[in-house]
């Protein structure tokens, strides 16, 4: 049996539910769902693999130290690196503990491989050093490069520049690459080693929608679920929504982030048709997406990071059977033009007009596009299919 160590911020299902209830600001729901689908696909679809997860812990309040013991859920062994609320010492201790835990998870004499999400330095460095010292094959999977590129509009400090150089060097000297877009290889795979292009992943347990007589939501609902950041287009969406002339339409927003308090204020004081639901469970969000009239991903402004993005949210939306309006970012293949509405222009006037136009399309036309998209992603991008592709790709790394 092949030993696979998965290093990321993936939490066990029970810890995920706990942090979700707390509305933890640091909780990254998109990354959690992505890694959860991959690991579930491996345990359900690739029985030849024994899977262990090494994860960090998100900050939780003001406690000096946070620990969590080993957990076994859904056929996966979870171990956690403690979080210490001690500046300067925190990263050093996390790197040291991470390396020690990897040594303990190591099985000598096995066909062992590691999959790593490298965007957190205290996970990247000990994993890279361990893989080199113990001659274990290391493949990295990168969900987004906004953390690498830095906050939009912020000055790049010498510290950020220094860590970027380390990030690029370590990534360039890995054994394999699992990427969401071809453009990601420009940064993390400059030596042009073999890589696997996956775009994203959806849940194989979703049942395809077959009922075309489902009535539209009443009142009509436009829904956004994701990070509440201006660079993700959330401010653009709110301004565009207020241009819509359909008096009954509502905008429902799910998620957390820097704009959360501002959205609460807008909802309470300025426009009651903008409703903020905060952090909810994945199941609650998915059910809301299925019952909406239109799903939207407003990440349309051409920031540099969009070249390295295939938003996981797009695949989640496409899997629901509800039509989606989104931008054709540079990393999205052309065939997606056939299964979603494309944002024409990233201005409030244009986007508002386009959302209104789509809501006025015949119901059958909107449902037909949504069901077509759902069939495509459930067939091509389900997590069992993607897990088997990853397993086969890792085999080529072990036996080049």
ZAPAFI-57206 format. One line per 3 residues: their letters; for each residue x, y, z of C-alpha. Coordinates in steps of 0.2 Angstrom, whole numbers, plus 2048, in hexadecimal, padded with zeros to 3 digits. Each point is the difference from the previous one (the first is absolute). Example, Ala and Ser with C-alpha at 12.3 -4.5 7.8 and 13.67 -1.06 7.14 Angstrom:
AS	83E/7EA/827  806/811/7FD
***
This chain:
XXX	800/800/800  807/811/7FB  802/80D/80E
XXX	7FA/811/7FC  803/80F/80B  7F5/80F/7FC
XXX	807/811/808  7F4/80F/800  7F4/809/80B
XXX	7F3/7F3/7FE  7F6/7FD/810  7F6/7F0/805
XXX	7ED/801/7FD  7FD/803/812  80D/80E/802
XXX	7F9/808/7F0  7EF/800/807  806/807/811
XXX	80A/80E/7F8  7F2/804/7F4  7F4/803/80E
XXX	80C/80C/808  800/80A/7F0  813/800/801
XXX	807/80E/7F5  80F/7F6/7FB  7F6/7F1/7FB
XXX	803/7FE/7ED  7F0/7F6/7FB  805/7FF/7ED
XXX	811/7F8/804  7F8/7F5/80D  7F3/7FA/7F4
XXX	80D/7FD/7F2  80C/7F6/80A  7F1/7F6/808
XXX	7FA/7FB/7EF  811/7FA/7FB  803/7F6/80F
XXX	7EF/7F9/800  802/7FB/7EE  810/7F7/805
XXX	7F8/7F6/80E  7F1/7FC/7F6  807/7FD/7EF
XXX	812/7FA/803  800/7F2/80D  813/7FC/7FC
XXX	804/810/80A  802/802/813  7FD/813/803
XXX	806/80B/80E  7FE/813/801  80B/80C/809
XXX	7F8/811/803  803/810/809  7F3/808/80B
XXX	7F8/810/7FD  800/80E/80D  7F2/7FE/80D
XXX	7FE/80F/80C  80E/806/80A  806/7F0/808
XXX	813/7FF/801  801/7EE/7F9  7F4/7F5/7F7
XXX	802/7ED/7FF  7F5/7F2/7F9  803/7EE/801
XXX	800/7F3/7F2  7F0/7FD/7F8  7FA/7F2/7F5
XXX	7F0/804/7F5  7FA/7FA/7EF  80F/7F4/7FF
XXX	80C/80E/802  80D/803/80E  801/812/805
XXX	80F/808/809  802/812/804  80E/80C/803
XXX	7FD/80B/80F  7FC/813/7FE  80A/80B/80C
XXX	7FA/812/802  813/805/803  807/80C/7F3
XXX	812/7FB/7F9  800/7EF/809  7F0/7FA/7F8
XXX	806/7FC/7EF  810/7F8/806  7F7/7F4/80C
XXX	7F3/7FC/7F2  80E/7FB/7F4  809/7F6/80D
XXX	7F0/7F7/805  7FA/7FD/7EE  810/7F8/7FC
XXX	7FF/7F4/80F  7EF/7FB/7FC  805/7FC/7EE
XXX	80D/7F5/806  7F4/7F7/80B  7F4/7FE/7F1
XXX	80E/7F9/7F5  7FF/7EE/7FC  811/7F9/7FA
XXX	800/7F4/7F2  7EF/805/7F9  7FC/809/7F0
XXX	7FD/810/809  7FC/811/7F9  7FB/811/806
XXX	7F3/80C/7FA  803/812/806  7F6/810/7FF
XXX	80F/80C/801  7F8/810/804  804/800/812
XXX	813/802/804  7FF/7F6/810  7F9/7F1/7F6
XXX	80B/802/7F1  811/801/807  800/7F1/80C
XXX	7F7/7F5/7F3  80D/805/7F2  80E/7FC/80C
XXX	7F9/7F0/806  7FD/7FA/7EE  812/804/7FB
XXX	808/7F8/810  7F5/7F0/7FF  7FF/7FF/7ED
XXX	7ED/800/7FF  7F8/807/7F0  7F7/810/802
XXX	7F2/807/7F6  7F9/811/803  7EE/805/7FD
XXX	7FC/813/7FF  7EF/806/802  803/813/7FD
XXX	80F/80C/7FF  7F9/80F/808  809/7FD/810
XXX	810/7FF/7F6  7FD/810/7F6  7FB/809/80F
XXX	7F1/80B/804  7FA/80B/7F1  806/812/801
XXX	80C/7FD/80E  812/804/800  80C/7F1/7FF
XXX	80B/800/80F  812/7F9/800  7F9/7F2/80C
XXX	7F3/7FB/7F3  80C/801/7F2  80C/7F5/80A
XXX	7F3/7F3/803  7FA/800/7EE  812/7FB/7FB
XXX	800/7F2/80C  7EF/7FA/7FB  805/800/7ED
XXX	810/7F7/804  7F8/7F2/80B  7F2/7FE/7F4
XXX	80B/7FF/7F1  809/7F1/808  7F2/7F5/803
XXX	7FC/7F0/7F7  7EF/803/7F9  7F2/80D/7FE
XXX	7ED/7FF/801  7FA/811/7F9  7EF/808/7FD
XXX	806/80A/7F1  80E/7FF/7F3  806/812/805
XXX	804/7FA/812  80F/7F6/7F9  808/811/7FB
XXX	804/803/813  800/7EF/808  808/7F5/7F3
XXX	80D/80A/7F7  80A/7F1/7FC  7F1/7F9/7F5
XXX	7FF/7EF/809  7F1/7F5/7FE  7F0/807/807
XXX	7ED/7FB/801  7F3/80D/7FB  7F0/7FD/80A
XXX	7F7/811/800  7F5/7FB/80F  7F5/7F3/808
XXX	7EE/7FD/804  7F7/7F4/80C  7FC/7EF/7F7
XXX	7F1/7FE/80C  7F6/80E/7F8  7F2/7F9/7F7
XXX	7FD/808/7EE  7F0/80A/7FF  7F3/7FA/7F4
XXX	7F1/80A/805  7FE/80E/7F3  7EF/806/807
XXX	808/807/810  7F8/811/803  80C/80F/802
XXX	804/806/811  7F3/80D/806  806/80D/802
XXX	80E/7FE/7F4  810/7FD/809  812/804/7FA
XXX	80C/7F7/80B  813/803/803  809/7F4/80C
XXX	813/802/803  80D/80C/808  7FA/812/803
XXX	80E/809/7F8  800/80F/7F5  80D/7F8/7F4
XXX	7F3/7F1/7FE  7F4/80D/7F9  7F4/800/80F
XXX	7FF/813/800  7FD/800/7ED  7F2/7F4/803
XXX	7F7/80A/80D  801/810/7F6  7FA/7F6/7F0
XXX	7F1/7F8/809  7FA/811/805  7FF/805/7EE
XXX	7F3/7F2/7FC  7EE/806/7FD  7F7/7F0/805
XXX	7F9/806/811  7FE/7EF/808  811/7F8/7FC
XXX	80B/7FD/80F  813/7FE/802  805/7F2/80C
XXX	812/800/806  809/7F2/809  811/800/807
XXX	80C/809/80B  80E/80D/7FD  805/812/802
XXX	7F0/807/7F8  7F5/7F6/80C  7FC/80F/80C
XXX	7FD/80C/7F1  7F4/7F4/7F8  7F6/7FE/810
XXX	7FF/813/801  7FA/801/7EE  7F3/7F3/803
XXX	7F9/808/810  801/812/7FC  800/802/7ED
XXX	7F8/7F2/7F6  7F6/7F2/809  800/7F6/7EF
XXX	813/7FD/803  800/7F2/80D  80F/7FA/809
XXX	800/7EE/807  812/7FF/807  80A/7F0/801
XXX	7F5/7F0/7FE  803/7EE/7FE  805/7F9/7EF
XXX	7EF/7F7/7FF  7F6/810/804  809/80A/7F3
XXX	7FE/7F2/7F3  7ED/7FF/803  7FF/813/7FE
XXX	80A/7FF/7F0  7F4/7F3/7F9  7F0/80B/804
XXX	807/810/7F9  7FB/808/7F0  812/805/7FB
XXX	811/7FD/807  80E/80D/7FE  813/800/802
XXX	804/812/7FD  813/7FE/800  802/809/7EF
XXX	80C/80E/803  811/7FC/7F7  80B/7FF/80F
XXX	811/7F7/7FD  7FA/7F1/80B  7F1/7FC/7F5
XXX	80D/7F9/7F3  804/7F2/80D  7EE/7FD/805
XXX	7F3/7F3/7FC  7F3/805/80E  7FA/7F0/809
XXX	7F0/809/803  7FC/7FF/7ED  800/7ED/800
XXX	7F6/800/810  7F3/80C/7F8  800/7F6/7EF
XXX	7FD/7EF/80A  7EF/807/807  7F6/801/7F0
XXX	7FD/812/803  806/80C/7F2  810/80A/804
XXX	807/811/7FB  813/801/801  80F/807/7F7
XXX	80B/7F7/7F4  810/802/80A  810/7FC/7F6
XXX	802/7EF/808  7EE/7FA/7FB  800/7F5/7F1
XXX	7F5/806/7F1  7F3/7F1/802  7F9/808/80F
XXX	7F8/80E/7F5  7F4/7F3/7FB  7F9/7FC/812
XXX	7FF/811/809  7FC/812/7FD  80F/80B/7FD
XXX	802/811/808  802/80D/7F2  807/80E/80A
XXX	806/803/812  7F6/810/803  7F1/802/80B
XXX	7F5/806/7F2  804/7F2/7F4  800/7F2/80D
XXX	7EF/806/807  7F9/801/7EF  806/7EE/7FC
XXX	7F9/7F9/810  7EF/808/7FC  801/7F9/7EE
XXX	803/7EE/806  7F2/801/80D  7F5/805/7F2
XXX	805/7F1/7F5  7F3/7F2/7FF  801/7F4/80E
XXX	802/7F1/7F5  80F/808/7F8  809/804/810
XXX	7FC/7EE/807  807/7F8/7F0  811/809/802
XXX	801/7FC/812  7FC/7ED/7FD  80C/800/7F2
XXX	80E/807/80B  7FC/7F4/80E  801/7F0/7F5
XXX	811/806/7F9  809/803/811  7F8/7F1/808
XXX	807/7F5/7F2  811/808/7FE  804/808/810
XXX	7F9/7F5/80E  80C/7FC/80F  801/7ED/7FC
XXX	805/803/7EE  80D/80D/806  807/7F6/80E
XXX	803/7F1/7F4  809/80D/7F4  80B/806/80F
XXX	804/7EE/805  805/7FB/7EE  80A/810/7FF
XXX	809/7FD/810  805/7EF/7FA  809/808/7F1
XXX	80A/80A/80D  805/7F0/80A  805/7F7/7F0
X	806/80D/7F4
***
